Amino acid sequence: MISYVLRRLLVLPAIILLVTLILFSLMWQLPVEVRARIYVPTTNRFLLPDEEAELVERAIRLHGLDQPWPVQYLNWVRLLARGNWGYSPYWQQPVLEGLLQRTPATGELVLASMVPCVALSLTLGNMAARYRSRFPDHLIRAATFLGWAFPSFILGLVLMNVFYAWLQWFPPGRLSVWAGAILHSDQFHSYTGMYTVDALLNLDLRVFWDAIRHLVLPAVSLALAEWALLTRIMRSSMLDVLRCDYVTTARSKGAPERQVFSRHVRRNALLPVVSTGGVAVSMLMSGVVVVESVFNINGVGRAAAEAMAGTDIPVAVGFAVFTCVVTVTASLVADVLYAVVDPRVRLY
């Protein structure tokens, strides 16, 4: 297992370098003055044209933007590795600092959507396969078709109109005003930036349940398409496994149907679901841009969308690199889980 994980870890830098190469090739199409503004950390909006031009020229010389293409690329990768991802004029702070500051909100939303999504998709996919061509199967398949076809932003608006504007159950944002006051008080200690986790660590169940109430609607909106995808994959995988010879042999020996599913079918059917999990995380990262905007969550996706709408190139590039790192890491976790479920893959 250790050698398998190490082999996968060696592949990660190559993938990230390939993505940075593509990003830099796109950035190369911009004029050098525009690229130089990535490294001009100024908040003064009243600079004279000559002063601004001097700052840009200094950035060009300092970061070697007048050097050949390979030299510029290596310099840029070196700056990325050191944590210098440029300066965002929209955020008024370094890009990496802004991304890390907003990561807990996005991470909490992704976890709140992914964990129940996986559990529900495995359960319903199993049920649909067991009752193939019967009413539960038809109902689950119809729900997955609807979930896959329904845009997340439309679903979010519908859910907010029904469950917030009408029923007043699940409000948008991350916390109520009274819970936010507790969160920013001296008695409350922030450990992770995730409100649900920090509330549990502070033994404050009122803030915890308030944060859960605010997470329900965005988590459902974000997870619906991924739930539909994973449910259909689980159903198809289980139907394929049910046709295998060892399942037929187990049934011919008189094994109960429940034992056939639990011992022989379910674990082997998990393999395609696990391998798709890494892709599902990348889909969630693209979905947070819309969902966070709809539900007023100050996470990475919403902040990056607002900055990019203001033509903030450093944030656009930083968000692309950030998404690449998250997706590649999720793929590594999926590969490791695949090896846990099926030990045969460790030999390759």
C-alpha positions as CSV (number, residue, x, y, z in Angstrom):
1,M,0.0,0.0,0.0
2,I,2.8,2.5,0.9
3,S,4.6,2.0,-2.5
4,Y,1.2,2.4,-4.3
5,V,0.6,5.7,-2.5
6,L,4.1,6.9,-3.2
7,R,3.7,6.1,-6.9
8,R,0.6,8.2,-7.0
9,L,2.2,11.0,-5.1
10,L,5.0,11.2,-7.6
11,V,2.5,11.8,-10.4
12,L,0.8,14.8,-8.6
13,P,3.6,17.3,-9.3
14,A,3.7,16.4,-13.0
15,I,-0.1,17.0,-13.3
16,I,0.1,20.3,-11.4
17,L,3.1,21.5,-13.5
18,L,1.1,20.6,-16.7
19,V,-1.8,22.8,-15.5
20,T,0.5,25.7,-14.6
21,L,2.1,25.3,-18.1
22,I,-1.3,25.7,-19.7
23,L,-2.3,28.6,-17.5
24,F,1.0,30.4,-18.2
25,S,0.6,29.9,-21.9
26,L,-2.8,31.6,-21.7
27,M,-1.3,34.4,-19.5
28,W,1.5,34.8,-22.1
29,Q,-1.1,36.1,-24.6
30,L,-1.7,39.2,-22.4
31,P,0.5,42.3,-22.8
32,V,3.5,42.5,-20.5
33,E,2.1,45.6,-18.7
34,V,-1.1,43.7,-17.8
35,R,0.8,40.8,-16.4
36,A,3.1,43.1,-14.4
37,R,0.0,44.5,-12.6
38,I,-0.4,41.1,-10.9
39,Y,2.6,41.9,-8.8
40,V,1.8,45.6,-8.0
41,P,0.5,45.6,-4.4
42,T,-0.9,49.1,-4.3
43,T,-4.2,50.2,-2.9
44,N,-3.7,53.9,-3.9
45,R,-6.3,54.8,-6.5
46,F,-5.0,58.3,-7.0
47,L,-1.6,57.5,-8.5
48,L,-0.4,59.7,-11.3
49,P,0.1,58.0,-14.6
50,D,3.8,58.4,-14.4
51,E,3.9,56.9,-10.9
52,E,1.8,53.9,-12.0
53,A,4.0,53.4,-15.0
54,E,7.1,53.4,-12.8
55,L,5.6,50.7,-10.5
56,V,4.7,48.6,-13.5
57,E,8.2,49.0,-15.0
58,R,9.7,48.1,-11.7
59,A,7.6,44.9,-11.5
60,I,8.7,43.9,-15.0
61,R,12.3,44.2,-14.1
62,L,11.9,42.6,-10.7
63,H,10.0,39.5,-11.9
64,G,11.8,39.1,-15.2
65,L,8.8,39.7,-17.4
66,D,11.0,40.9,-20.2
67,Q,12.9,37.6,-20.3
68,P,12.4,34.7,-22.7
69,W,9.3,32.5,-22.2
70,P,11.0,29.6,-20.4
71,V,12.7,31.9,-18.0
72,Q,9.4,33.7,-17.2
73,Y,7.6,30.4,-16.7
74,L,10.2,29.1,-14.3
75,N,10.2,32.4,-12.4
76,W,6.4,32.2,-12.1
77,V,6.4,28.6,-10.9
78,R,9.1,29.5,-8.3
79,L,6.9,32.3,-7.0
80,L,3.9,30.0,-6.8
81,A,5.9,27.5,-4.8
82,R,6.9,30.3,-2.4
83,G,3.3,31.4,-1.9
84,N,3.5,34.5,-4.0
85,W,0.4,34.1,-6.2
86,G,0.1,37.8,-7.0
87,Y,-1.9,40.7,-5.5
88,S,-5.6,41.1,-6.0
89,P,-6.7,44.8,-6.4
90,Y,-10.4,43.7,-5.9
91,W,-9.7,41.9,-2.6
92,Q,-7.0,44.4,-1.6
93,Q,-4.8,41.5,-0.4
94,P,-2.5,38.8,-1.7
95,V,-4.3,36.2,-3.7
96,L,-3.1,33.1,-1.7
97,E,-4.0,34.8,1.6
98,G,-7.5,35.6,0.2
99,L,-8.1,32.1,-1.0
100,L,-7.0,30.5,2.3
101,Q,-9.1,33.0,4.2
102,R,-12.2,31.9,2.3
103,T,-11.4,28.2,2.1
104,P,-13.1,27.1,5.4
105,A,-16.5,28.3,4.2
106,T,-16.2,26.4,0.9
107,G,-14.7,23.3,2.6
108,E,-17.6,23.2,5.1
109,L,-20.1,23.5,2.2
110,V,-18.4,20.8,0.1
111,L,-18.2,18.4,3.1
112,A,-21.8,19.1,4.1
113,S,-22.9,18.2,0.5
114,M,-20.5,15.4,-0.3
115,V,-20.9,13.2,2.8
116,P,-24.7,12.8,2.8
117,C,-24.6,12.7,-1.1
118,V,-22.4,9.6,-1.1
119,A,-24.3,7.9,1.7
120,L,-27.6,8.5,0.0
121,S,-26.4,7.5,-3.5
122,L,-25.0,4.2,-2.2
123,T,-28.2,3.4,-0.4
124,L,-30.6,4.3,-3.2
125,G,-28.4,2.8,-5.9
126,N,-28.4,-0.5,-3.9
127,M,-32.2,-0.3,-3.6
128,A,-32.7,0.4,-7.3
129,A,-30.6,-2.6,-8.3
130,R,-32.3,-4.9,-5.8
131,Y,-35.8,-3.9,-7.1
132,R,-34.9,-3.6,-10.8
133,S,-37.8,-2.8,-13.1
134,R,-40.1,-2.4,-10.1
135,F,-41.6,0.7,-8.6
136,P,-38.7,1.7,-6.3
137,D,-36.3,1.4,-9.3
138,H,-38.5,3.5,-11.5
139,L,-39.0,6.1,-8.8
140,I,-35.2,6.4,-8.1
141,R,-34.3,6.5,-11.8
142,A,-36.9,9.3,-12.4
143,A,-35.5,11.2,-9.5
144,T,-31.9,10.9,-10.8
145,F,-32.9,12.1,-14.2
146,L,-34.6,15.1,-12.7
147,G,-31.7,15.8,-10.4
148,W,-29.1,15.6,-13.2
149,A,-31.2,17.9,-15.5
150,F,-32.0,20.5,-12.9
151,P,-29.5,23.5,-12.8
152,S,-28.2,24.1,-9.4
153,F,-28.9,27.9,-9.4
154,I,-32.5,27.3,-10.4
155,L,-32.9,24.7,-7.7
156,G,-31.3,27.0,-5.2
157,L,-33.7,29.8,-6.0
158,V,-36.7,27.5,-5.8
159,L,-35.5,26.1,-2.4
160,M,-34.9,29.5,-1.0
161,N,-38.3,30.8,-2.1
162,V,-40.1,27.8,-0.5
163,F,-38.0,27.0,2.6
164,Y,-36.9,30.6,3.5
165,A,-39.2,33.1,2.0
166,W,-42.4,31.1,2.6
167,L,-41.7,28.6,5.5
168,Q,-38.8,30.5,7.2
169,W,-37.0,27.3,7.9
170,F,-33.5,27.5,6.3
171,P,-32.1,31.0,5.9
172,P,-29.3,32.0,3.5
173,G,-25.8,33.0,4.6
174,R,-23.7,31.1,7.1
175,L,-25.0,32.3,10.5
176,S,-27.8,34.3,12.0
177,V,-27.0,37.7,13.5
178,W,-27.2,36.5,17.1
179,A,-24.9,33.6,16.3
180,G,-22.5,35.8,14.5
181,A,-22.3,38.0,17.6
182,I,-21.4,34.9,19.7
183,L,-18.8,33.8,17.1
184,H,-17.0,37.1,17.2
185,S,-17.1,37.4,21.0
186,D,-14.0,36.9,23.2
187,Q,-15.5,33.7,24.7
188,F,-15.7,31.9,21.3
189,H,-12.4,30.5,19.9
190,S,-12.1,29.9,16.2
191,Y,-10.0,26.8,15.4
192,T,-10.8,25.8,11.8
193,G,-13.0,28.6,10.3
194,M,-15.8,26.0,9.8
195,Y,-18.6,27.2,12.0
196,T,-20.1,23.8,12.6
197,V,-16.8,22.3,13.7
198,D,-15.8,25.4,15.8
199,A,-19.2,25.4,17.5
200,L,-18.7,21.8,18.6
201,L,-15.2,22.4,19.8
202,N,-16.6,25.4,21.8
203,L,-19.4,23.1,23.1
204,D,-22.0,25.6,21.8
205,L,-24.9,23.6,20.3
206,R,-27.0,26.7,19.6
207,V,-24.4,28.0,17.1
208,F,-23.9,24.5,15.8
209,W,-27.6,24.0,14.9
210,D,-27.8,27.5,13.5
211,A,-24.9,26.8,11.2
212,I,-26.5,23.5,10.2
213,R,-29.8,25.4,9.3
214,H,-27.8,27.7,7.0
215,L,-26.0,24.8,5.4
216,V,-29.0,22.7,4.4
217,L,-30.3,24.5,1.3
218,P,-26.9,25.2,-0.3
219,A,-25.7,21.7,0.4
220,V,-28.8,20.2,-1.2
221,S,-28.4,22.5,-4.2
222,L,-24.8,21.6,-4.6
223,A,-25.1,17.9,-4.1
224,L,-28.2,17.1,-6.3
225,A,-26.4,16.6,-9.6
226,E,-23.5,14.6,-8.0
227,W,-26.1,12.5,-6.1
228,A,-27.9,11.7,-9.3
229,L,-24.6,10.8,-11.1
230,L,-23.3,8.5,-8.2
231,T,-26.7,6.8,-7.8
232,R,-26.9,5.8,-11.4
233,I,-23.3,4.6,-11.4
234,M,-24.0,2.6,-8.2
235,R,-27.1,1.0,-9.8
236,S,-25.4,0.2,-13.0
237,S,-22.3,-1.2,-11.2
238,M,-24.5,-3.5,-9.0
239,L,-26.4,-4.8,-12.0
240,D,-23.1,-5.6,-13.7
241,V,-21.8,-7.5,-10.7
242,L,-25.1,-9.4,-10.3
243,R,-24.4,-11.0,-13.7
244,C,-20.9,-12.3,-12.6
245,D,-20.3,-16.0,-12.2
246,Y,-19.3,-15.9,-8.5
247,V,-22.7,-14.3,-7.7
248,T,-24.5,-17.1,-9.6
249,T,-22.4,-19.6,-7.7
250,A,-23.2,-18.1,-4.4
251,R,-26.9,-18.2,-5.2
252,S,-26.7,-21.8,-6.4
253,K,-25.2,-22.8,-3.1
254,G,-28.3,-21.5,-1.3
255,A,-26.8,-18.3,0.1
256,P,-29.6,-15.9,1.2
257,E,-30.1,-12.9,-1.1
258,R,-29.2,-10.4,1.7
259,Q,-25.9,-12.2,2.2
260,V,-25.2,-12.3,-1.6
261,F,-25.6,-8.5,-1.7
262,S,-23.6,-7.7,1.4
263,R,-20.7,-10.1,0.8
264,H,-20.4,-10.4,-2.9
265,V,-22.1,-7.6,-4.7
266,R,-21.9,-4.4,-2.8
267,R,-18.1,-4.1,-2.2
268,N,-17.3,-4.9,-5.8
269,A,-19.9,-2.5,-7.0
270,L,-18.3,0.3,-5.0
271,L,-15.2,0.4,-7.3
272,P,-16.7,2.7,-10.1
273,V,-18.3,4.9,-7.4
274,V,-15.0,5.4,-5.7
275,S,-13.2,6.2,-8.9
276,T,-15.9,8.7,-9.8
277,G,-15.5,10.4,-6.4
278,G,-12.5,12.5,-7.5
279,V,-14.4,13.7,-10.5
280,A,-17.4,14.6,-8.3
281,V,-15.2,16.8,-6.2
282,S,-14.1,18.8,-9.2
283,M,-17.8,19.1,-10.2
284,L,-18.5,20.4,-6.7
285,M,-15.7,22.9,-6.9
286,S,-17.3,24.3,-10.1
287,G,-20.7,24.3,-8.5
288,V,-19.7,26.3,-5.5
289,V,-19.2,29.4,-7.7
290,V,-23.0,29.5,-8.4
291,V,-24.3,28.1,-5.1
292,E,-22.3,30.5,-2.9
293,S,-23.4,33.4,-5.0
294,V,-27.1,32.4,-4.7
295,F,-27.0,31.8,-0.9
296,N,-24.7,34.7,0.0
297,I,-21.8,32.5,1.3
298,N,-18.4,34.3,1.4
299,G,-16.4,31.3,0.2
300,V,-13.8,30.8,-2.5
301,G,-16.2,30.4,-5.3
302,R,-18.3,33.5,-4.8
303,A,-15.3,35.7,-4.0
304,A,-13.5,34.5,-7.1
305,A,-16.5,35.0,-9.3
306,E,-16.9,38.6,-8.1
307,A,-13.2,39.3,-8.6
308,M,-13.1,37.8,-12.0
309,A,-16.2,39.8,-13.0
310,G,-14.0,42.9,-12.2
311,T,-11.3,41.5,-14.6
312,D,-9.0,40.6,-11.6
313,I,-6.5,38.4,-13.5
314,P,-4.5,37.3,-10.4
315,V,-7.6,35.9,-8.7
316,A,-8.6,34.1,-11.9
317,V,-5.3,32.4,-12.2
318,G,-5.0,31.7,-8.5
319,F,-8.5,30.2,-8.4
320,A,-7.6,27.9,-11.3
321,V,-4.4,26.7,-9.6
322,F,-6.3,26.3,-6.3
323,T,-9.0,24.2,-8.0
324,C,-6.3,22.1,-9.7
325,V,-4.6,21.3,-6.4
326,V,-7.9,20.4,-4.7
327,T,-9.0,18.2,-7.7
328,V,-5.7,16.4,-7.9
329,T,-5.7,15.8,-4.1
330,A,-9.2,14.4,-4.3
331,S,-8.1,12.1,-7.1
332,L,-5.3,10.8,-4.9
333,V,-7.7,10.1,-2.1
334,A,-10.0,8.3,-4.5
335,D,-7.1,6.2,-5.8
336,V,-6.1,5.2,-2.2
337,L,-9.8,4.3,-1.4
338,Y,-9.9,2.3,-4.6
339,A,-6.9,0.3,-3.4
340,V,-8.5,-0.2,0.0
341,V,-11.7,-1.6,-1.6
342,D,-9.8,-3.7,-4.2
343,P,-6.3,-4.7,-3.1
344,R,-5.5,-6.0,-6.6
345,V,-4.8,-2.5,-7.9
346,R,-1.8,-2.2,-5.6
347,L,0.1,-4.5,-7.9
348,Y,0.0,-2.1,-10.8
